[in-house]
Amino acid sequence: MRFRPCLALSGRPPSRPDKLHANQGYDFARCRRHLRKRGIGPRIAHRGIEKKHHLGKHRWVVERTHAWLAAFGKLRIRFERRLDIHLALLTLACAVICSRFVEEFC
């Protein structure tokens, strides 16, 4: 029986982050143990100790972008049944967000 060679994936090998920032919803010993076991330093807000206004200090780019898109009411809850209309509204919202950044530099 002959085996075919495995095809290697192109690109960078996957890597883990050094630390993980999370809110108070993940303040459990099992979550911290799991992260430490995988070599990731937990930075989880403690319930009842840390203030809520510190939670937004470290945000992922995706979370920030979702917050910007949620500011557009039609996109917060999808009322449109047709996918093409929803995609058009999403594209328009992204264009508005990008134009706001262009205005800052001009």
C-alpha positions, 0 to 999 in steps of 0.5 A, a space after each residue: 500500500 502506498 501513501 500519498 504525501 501530505 500537502 503542506 498548507 501555504 502561509 504562516 504557521 498558526 500561532 497562539 497569542 501571548 495573552 488574552 483579554 476577556 471581560 468578567 463573563 470569563 472569570 472562572 478558574 477553569 477558563 484561567 487553567 485552560 488558557 495557562 495549559 495552552 501557554 496563553 496568559 489570561 488577562 480576565 477582569 475579576 467580577 466585583 473588583 475591576 471597574 467596567 470602564 476598564 473593560 473597553 481599554 483593550 478591544 480587538 479590531 473586529 469588536 470595534 468594527 462590529 460596534 461601528 456597524 451596529 451604530 447603523 440601525 438597519 444593520 443592528 437587526 436584520 429586517 431585510 429578507 432579501 440578501 442583496 438589499 442587506 448586502 447593499 446596506 452593509 456595503 453602504 455602511 462600510 463606505 460611510 465608515 471609510 469616508 469618515 477616516 478619509 475626512 480625518 486625513 484630508 
